[in-house]
Amino acid sequence: MSSDICVHSWPCSYYLDLEKRWVPGKLSLTPHSLKFTADKTGDVLVGLPLSSIVEIRKAASHFIFSAITVLEKGHLKHWFSSLRPSRNVVFNIIEHFWRELLLSQTCTASVGLPFPTTKGQELTGLMASSQRRLEDTAKVLHHQGEQLDSVMKGLEKMESDLDVADRLLTELESPSWWPFSSKLWKMPAEAKPKESASVADCEPFGKEGIVIKIPAVISQRAEAHTKPGRLTVLVSGLEIHDSNSLLLHRFEREDVDDIKVHSPYEVSIRQRLIGRPDVAYRIISAKMPEVIPVLEVQFSKKIELLEDALMLRSTGASSSTERSFSVWQAASGLMGHAVHHELPAGGHEGGLLQLQSSQPLLSEGEAQELTQILSKLKGLALDSEAELQRQGEALDGITTAVDRTTLTVDKHNRRMKKLTR
């Protein structure tokens, strides 16, 4: 289940108040809970949901050793010390997941939406999440199509300029007078405004839209130094900001060499540099499951799912939602109930049918909402298919235009070399 996924674990010591001693062990964080396991006995000494935490603070035990205190409902305080790699790293990550959980609960309560309690509500929520992801993907495809259109316009402008160059070279090769007049040499200069105009035409190609933006915990190379920040996925690349919205680094789309997915909540991004250390960032976020599908679309050839992520995917764990079951499990439940409804009345089957009839799996409103979502998903899928087909044809046209332009440039270079001999 996604709620049981271990986001991170750290060696540390826990203060056992009853025995007045420190117990070495491991502190583990999942998306919804915090757990401490003793090394020697393997006993779970602390297991509390993040929603029950009232306060998380940095503190010092006996005014010497740095520690983290977690205050639970009921005024029960837990002390964790000897944290590795450092207290700040552990504090930043735990506080991030605790804050995001509280914010998600607050947002749900503020709009008056209760947490899903039935399979119909949960299935509707999952389908709505899938619709949002497909909309994000369609947005990426749309901007990618605009970029391809701009490239095609640039190539057409280049072919027009090459036609002008061809006429000039023809006149140079067969001049109608001798020596050359100054008018001929001014013609390329007069073409400069056209070049600047072509640059202006390409400006929209550099404009970019934000696909998704999430809060995160950022670390660069060394895991011992983390800081709260933000990851922004753009059409043309990725941006990493700190908590003060100061840009730490921008990855252009073509500069990203690899993205490794360590878990549904943790990724690392690297850019290789020649003669300098690589630029690498490790990013942990409670909202990362919403970003990974977008990254898989934008960087399909550069993204790599590591062993933990592959294992989670193979076991059917949902990486796009934090709820405890997947769309397919819910759908299979629907199919199972549908089969039971077809059983003849009488005996055990009749009782089961009567029970299910009195408690319908999907209300009429939920069924209508699911129908609307499925219709939108179908429309988005068809539009995406048509856009992909159009972009494929555009790529074929770009390839042909590039080959044609390359041959023309080579031919002009040979003619220019003959003129300079």
Protein Blocks (a to p, Z undefined) as FASTA:
>chain_A
ZZlpcfbacddddddfklopacdddddddfkbccdddfklopafbdcdfklpmbdcddde
hhlagcdddddehiiacddehiafbfklmmmmmmmmmmmmmmmmmmmmmnopacdfbfkl
mmmmmmmmmmmmmmmmmmmmmmmmmmmmmmmmmmmmmmmmmmmmmmmmmmmmmccbdcdd
fklmmmmmmmmmmmmmmmmmmmmmmpccdfbdcdddddehiakbccdddddddfkbccdd
dfkopafbdcdfklpmbdcdfbfkbccdddddehiacdddddddfklmmmmmmmmmmmmm
lgccdfklmmmmmnopafkbcbfbdfklmmmmmmmmmmmmmpcceijllmmmmmmmmmcf
bdfklmmmmmmmmmmmmmmmmmmmmmmmmmmmmmmmmmmmmmmmmmmmmmmmmmmmmmmZ
Z
